Amino acid sequence: MKDSNPWSIASQSSCEAALLREKRCFTHPTTRSIASRLATRSSVARFNHVYVEHSSPSCAQVKRCFTHPATRSIASRLATRSSLARFNRVSGFTLLEVMVALAIFAVAAIALTKVAMQYTQSTSNAILRTKAQFVAMNEVAMMEINQEWLDGTQSKQITSQGETWQIDKKAQSTISPKIQRIELQVSLFNNEQGKVEAGVTNLVFFNYPAKARTQ
C-alpha cells in the first residue's frame, strides 16, 4: 500500500534536493581545485611528521659530522689520494717491467751495433777492392805500353789512390813461345809495420809484347 503521508513525501524531497546541491558543489571546478590543494598540503604535512619522527639525535650528529669543514677536507684528501693511487696503478710501470724493457732495448742496441759495424766494414772492404782493381788494371796497361816481357817473378811497391800497395807478378809459359800467362796480385802494404797485410785482388792476363811478336 502506497504511503500517502505528506510529511514523509516532503522530507524525502528535501533530502534529494540537498544531495543534488552537494553533488553540484563537488563537481564545480573551483571546489575541485580547493580539494586538490588541501590533499597536497595534507600529504606534505604527513611527510614532515614522519621526517621529524625519524630525525633522531644520532642522525643529527652524523649530519653535523659530515657537514663539518674539517671532515669535508679529510674526505676530499682521501678521495684525491684514491684517485691518484688508481691513476698510478693504471699508468705506472713496475720494476720488473722496467728491467725487462731495458734488457730488450740492450739486446736490440747490441744487435743494431753489430749490424752497423758489419755494414761499415763491408763498405770499407768494397772500396779497398775497387782501388786495388784500379791499381792492377793500371799495371797491366803500363806493361802493354812499355811492351815489357816478364821473366819469372817480380815485386814492387807503389803509392796510389791514397794507399801503399805491393804488386806481385808471376809469369808462366804457354803453348806459344810468344805469349805468356801472368798472374798479378795486389796487396795492401802497411808502412808502419813494414809488411803486407793481406791480398786484396788478383788478376790474370796474357802478355804478348810487340818485340816477342816480331821475333
C-alpha positions in Angstrom: 0.0 0.0 0.0 1.5 3.3 -1.1 2.4 5.8 1.7 0.4 9.0 1.3 1.8 10.9 4.3 2.5 14.5 3.2 5.3 14.9 5.8 7.1 11.9 4.6 7.0 13.0 1.0 8.3 16.5 1.8 11.2 15.1 3.9 12.2 12.8 1.0 12.1 15.7 -1.4 14.3 17.9 0.8 16.9 15.1 1.1 17.1 14.6 -2.6 17.5 18.4 -3.1 20.3 18.5 -0.5 22.2 15.6 -2.2 21.9 17.3 -5.6 23.3 20.6 -4.2 26.3 18.7 -2.7 27.0 16.9 -5.9 26.9 20.1 -7.8 29.3 21.7 -5.3 31.9 18.9 -5.6 31.8 18.8 -9.3 32.3 22.6 -9.6 35.9 23.4 -10.9 36.7 25.8 -8.1 35.6 23.2 -5.5 37.8 20.5 -7.1 40.9 22.8 -7.1 40.4 23.6 -3.5 40.1 19.9 -2.6 43.3 19.1 -4.6 45.3 21.8 -2.7 44.0 20.5 0.6 45.0 16.9 -0.3 48.6 18.1 -1.3 49.0 20.0 2.0 47.9 17.0 3.9 50.5 14.8 2.2 53.3 17.3 2.9 52.2 17.6 6.5 52.3 13.8 6.9 55.8 13.6 5.2 57.2 16.3 7.6 55.7 14.5 10.5 57.4 11.3 9.5 60.7 13.1 8.8 60.6 14.7 12.3 59.9 11.4 13.9 63.0 9.8 12.2 65.3 12.8 12.9 66.9 11.3 16.0 69.9 12.8 17.8 72.2 10.2 16.3 71.1 11.2 12.8 71.6 14.8 13.6 75.1 14.1 14.9 76.1 12.2 11.8 74.7 15.0 9.7 76.8 17.6 11.6 79.9 15.4 11.3 79.6 15.2 7.5 78.9 18.9 7.1 81.9 20.0 9.3 84.6 21.7 7.2 87.4 19.6 8.7 85.6 16.4 7.9 84.9 17.5 4.4 88.5 18.4 3.9 89.7 15.0 5.1 87.2 13.3 2.8 88.3 15.4 -0.1 92.0 14.5 0.5 91.2 10.8 0.8 89.2 10.9 -2.5 92.2 12.7 -4.1 94.7 10.1 -2.8 92.4 7.3 -4.0 92.2 8.8 -7.5 96.0 9.3 -7.6 96.5 5.7 -6.5 94.2 4.4 -9.2 96.0 6.6 -11.8 99.4 5.3 -10.7 98.2 1.7 -10.9 96.9 2.3 -14.4 99.7 4.4 -15.8 102.8 3.3 -13.9 105.3 0.6 -14.5 106.7 -2.0 -12.1 110.4 -2.5 -11.6 110.2 -5.9 -13.3 108.6 -4.3 -16.4 111.2 -1.6 -16.5 114.0 -4.2 -16.2 112.5 -6.3 -19.0 112.2 -3.3 -21.2 115.8 -2.3 -20.6 117.0 -5.8 -21.3 115.1 -5.9 -24.6 116.5 -2.4 -25.5 120.0 -3.5 -24.7 119.8 -6.7 -26.8 118.3 -4.7 -29.7 121.0 -2.0 -29.4 123.8 -4.6 -29.4 122.3 -6.3 -32.5 122.0 -3.0 -34.3 125.5 -2.0 -33.4 126.9 -5.3 -34.8 124.9 -4.8 -38.0 126.2 -1.3 -38.3 129.8 -2.4 -37.8 129.5 -5.2 -40.3 128.0 -2.8 -42.9 130.8 -0.3 -42.3 133.4 -3.0 -42.6 131.9 -4.4 -45.8 131.7 -1.0 -47.3 135.3 -0.3 -46.4 136.4 -3.6 -47.9 134.4 -2.9 -51.1 136.1 0.5 -51.5 139.5 -1.1 -50.9 138.9 -3.8 -53.5 137.8 -1.2 -56.0 141.0 0.8 -55.5 143.1 -2.4 -55.8 141.4 -3.3 -59.1 142.3 0.1 -60.5 145.9 -0.4 -59.4 146.0 -3.8 -61.1 144.5 -2.5 -64.4 146.9 0.4 -64.4 149.8 -2.1 -64.0 148.6 -4.2 -66.9 148.2 -1.1 -69.1 151.8 0.0 -68.2 153.2 -3.4 -69.2 151.4 -3.2 -72.5 152.6 0.4 -73.2 156.2 -0.4 -72.3 156.0 -3.8 -74.2 157.5 -5.5 -71.1 158.4 -9.2 -71.2 158.4 -10.7 -67.7 160.8 -13.4 -66.7 160.0 -15.3 -63.6 158.5 -13.2 -60.7 158.6 -9.5 -59.9 157.5 -7.5 -56.8 157.3 -3.8 -56.3 155.6 -1.2 -54.1 153.7 1.9 -55.3 151.5 4.6 -53.8 148.2 5.1 -55.5 144.6 6.0 -54.5 145.8 7.3 -51.2 147.2 3.9 -50.2 150.5 2.0 -50.4 150.3 -1.2 -52.5 152.5 -4.2 -53.2 152.3 -5.7 -56.7 153.4 -9.3 -57.1 153.7 -10.6 -60.7 154.4 -14.2 -61.8 154.9 -15.3 -65.4 154.1 -18.7 -66.8 154.8 -20.1 -70.3 152.0 -21.2 -72.6 151.9 -23.4 -75.7 153.0 -20.4 -77.7 156.5 -19.1 -77.0 155.4 -15.5 -77.9 152.6 -15.4 -75.3 153.0 -15.6 -71.5 150.4 -16.0 -68.8 150.9 -13.5 -66.0 149.3 -13.7 -62.5 149.1 -10.4 -60.8 148.3 -9.9 -57.1 147.7 -6.5 -55.5 148.1 -6.4 -51.7 147.8 -3.6 -49.1 151.2 -2.7 -47.6 151.5 -1.3 -44.1 154.2 1.3 -43.9 154.3 1.4 -40.1 154.8 -2.3 -39.7 156.8 -2.7 -42.9 154.8 -5.8 -44.2 152.0 -6.8 -46.4 148.7 -7.0 -44.6 146.5 -9.1 -47.0 145.9 -9.7 -50.6 143.1 -7.5 -51.9 142.7 -8.6 -55.5 144.0 -11.0 -58.1 144.2 -10.6 -61.9 145.3 -13.0 -64.7 146.1 -11.7 -68.2 148.1 -12.8 -71.2 151.1 -10.8 -72.3 152.4 -10.7 -75.8 154.5 -7.7 -76.4 155.4 -6.4 -79.9 159.0 -7.4 -79.6 158.0 -11.0 -78.9 155.5 -11.0 -81.8 158.1 -9.7 -84.3 160.8 -12.3 -83.4 
